[in-house]
């Protein structure tokens, strides 16, 4: 039923049970219409990874997000979603992007199969860190993201000439808007934001 859905997917679709953590008017001010995805970071590149393996039409996506940290500012410079990709292929994709972007840190979802990915990346001598998505850590990460949004130090690419960047950011904005605070617990919508928040 509804309660099980909220518990499993950590999402409250009603919006009536609490206040939105990321109101649209706040997040839209973090967008930059002159920016698309970048092929390299100007500061420190940090990757966040949220994992999934099922190819079912209702299954989650694996999401890779790359941020460029420049002083107090954080720029989204790359993101992709994939579904139904074997773990081995995901490890190779993460490793390739980490090398291409010269990522200083790779934060990976410490789920059941996330351990295999973490081990696979460590075997490639990559700077991987496992991150839990349990309530306390999740809320801490989300509050860090909220602080970046409030101070407009998160910069999201929405250049319509870069379809992939614009589509990825629009999905992220939609997921961010779905967050509500319910009895002091933050609830989350989907995978893109989970990938991104791991890096904050």
C-alpha positions in Angstrom: 0.0 0.0 0.0 0.9 3.7 0.2 2.9 3.3 3.5 5.0 0.5 2.0 5.7 2.6 -1.1 6.8 5.5 1.0 9.0 3.3 3.1 10.6 1.4 0.1 11.1 4.4 -2.2 11.5 7.1 0.5 9.1 9.3 -1.4 6.1 11.3 -0.4 4.3 12.3 -3.5 1.5 14.2 -1.8 3.7 17.2 -0.7 1.0 17.8 1.9 2.6 16.0 4.8 5.5 18.4 5.2 7.5 21.3 3.7 9.5 21.0 0.5 13.2 20.8 1.2 14.1 22.2 -2.2 11.3 24.5 -3.5 11.4 25.0 -7.2 12.0 28.7 -6.9 15.1 28.1 -4.9 16.6 25.4 -7.1 15.9 27.2 -10.4 18.2 30.0 -9.1 21.1 27.5 -9.2 20.7 26.8 -12.9 23.0 28.4 -15.5 21.7 28.6 -19.1 25.2 29.2 -20.5 26.6 25.9 -19.1 26.4 22.4 -20.5 28.3 19.3 -19.6 32.1 19.7 -19.5 34.8 17.2 -20.6 37.1 18.2 -17.7 37.0 19.8 -14.2 38.6 23.2 -13.6 38.9 22.4 -9.9 38.6 19.1 -8.1 36.5 16.4 -9.8 34.4 14.3 -7.5 32.1 11.4 -8.6 29.0 10.1 -7.0 27.5 6.7 -7.9 24.0 5.3 -7.1 23.7 1.7 -8.2 21.0 -0.6 -9.6 21.1 -3.8 -11.7 17.6 -4.8 -12.7 16.4 -4.2 -16.3 12.7 -4.3 -15.3 10.8 -1.3 -16.7 9.9 -0.2 -13.2 13.4 -0.7 -11.8 15.8 2.0 -10.6 18.6 3.4 -12.8 22.3 3.4 -11.9 23.4 7.0 -12.0 26.8 8.5 -12.2 27.3 12.2 -11.3 30.5 14.2 -11.6 30.9 17.5 -9.8 33.6 20.1 -10.1 34.5 21.6 -6.7 36.0 25.1 -7.1 36.5 26.7 -3.7 33.0 27.0 -2.1 31.2 26.4 -5.4 30.1 23.0 -6.8 29.4 22.7 -10.5 27.6 19.7 -12.1 29.7 18.9 -15.1 28.6 15.4 -16.1 25.8 12.9 -15.4 24.4 9.7 -16.9 21.8 7.1 -16.1 21.7 3.4 -17.1 19.5 0.5 -16.6 20.0 -3.3 -16.8 23.8 -3.0 -17.1 25.8 -5.9 -15.5 27.9 -5.0 -12.5 31.2 -5.7 -14.4 30.3 -3.3 -17.2 29.3 -0.7 -14.6 32.7 -1.0 -12.9 34.4 -0.4 -16.3 32.2 2.6 -17.1 32.8 4.2 -13.7 36.6 3.5 -14.0 36.7 5.0 -17.5 34.9 8.2 -16.4 37.0 8.5 -13.2 40.1 8.4 -15.3 38.8 10.7 -18.0 37.8 13.3 -15.4 40.7 12.6 -13.1 38.4 12.2 -10.2 40.0 12.8 -6.8 37.2 10.9 -5.0 34.6 8.4 -6.1 31.7 8.0 -3.6 29.7 4.7 -4.3 26.4 3.5 -2.9 27.4 0.9 -0.2 24.4 -1.4 -1.1 24.6 -5.2 -1.3 26.1 -5.3 -4.8 27.8 -1.9 -4.2 30.4 -3.8 -2.2 31.4 -5.7 -5.4 31.7 -2.4 -7.3 33.8 -0.8 -4.5 36.1 -3.8 -4.5 36.3 -3.8 -8.3 37.3 -0.1 -8.3 39.8 -0.6 -5.5 41.4 -3.3 -7.5 41.9 -0.7 -10.2 43.6 1.5 -7.7 40.9 4.2 -7.9 40.1 6.5 -4.9 36.7 5.0 -4.0 34.8 5.5 -0.8 31.7 3.5 0.2 28.7 5.7 1.4 25.7 4.4 3.3 22.3 5.7 2.5 20.9 5.1 6.0 18.6 7.8 7.5 21.2 9.7 9.5 23.8 9.9 6.8 21.2 10.5 4.1 19.8 13.5 6.1 23.3 14.9 6.7 24.0 14.7 2.9 20.7 16.3 2.1 21.2 19.2 4.5 24.6 19.8 2.9 22.9 20.0 -0.4 20.3 22.3 1.0 23.0 24.7 2.2 24.6 24.8 -1.2 21.2 25.5 -2.9 20.3 28.2 -0.3 23.6 30.0 -0.9 23.5 29.5 -4.7 26.8 27.7 -4.6 25.5 24.8 -6.5 25.6 25.4 -10.3 23.5 23.2 -12.6 23.8 23.2 -16.5 20.7 24.0 -18.4 22.1 25.1 -21.8 19.4 23.9 -24.2 22.0 23.3 -26.9 23.3 20.5 -24.7 20.4 18.1 -24.6 22.0 15.6 -22.3 23.0 18.1 -19.7 19.6 19.9 -19.9 17.6 16.7 -19.6 19.8 15.4 -16.7 19.4 18.7 -14.8 15.6 18.8 -15.4 15.3 15.4 -14.0 17.4 16.3 -11.0 15.3 19.5 -10.4 12.1 17.4 -10.5 13.5 14.9 -8.0 14.7 17.7 -5.7 11.3 19.3 -5.7 9.7 16.0 -4.6 11.6 16.1 -1.3 9.5 16.9 1.8 10.3 16.9 5.5 7.9 14.5 7.2 8.2 14.3 11.0 11.8 15.4 10.9 12.7 12.7 8.3 13.7 13.6 4.8 12.2 11.6 2.0 13.8 11.2 -1.4 12.4 10.6 -4.9 14.8 8.8 -7.1 18.4 8.0 -8.1 19.9 11.1 -9.7 19.9 13.1 -6.5 21.1 10.1 -4.5 24.1 9.9 -6.8 24.8 13.7 -6.5 24.4 14.0 -2.7 26.9 11.3 -2.1 29.6 13.8 -3.1 28.7 16.6 -0.7 
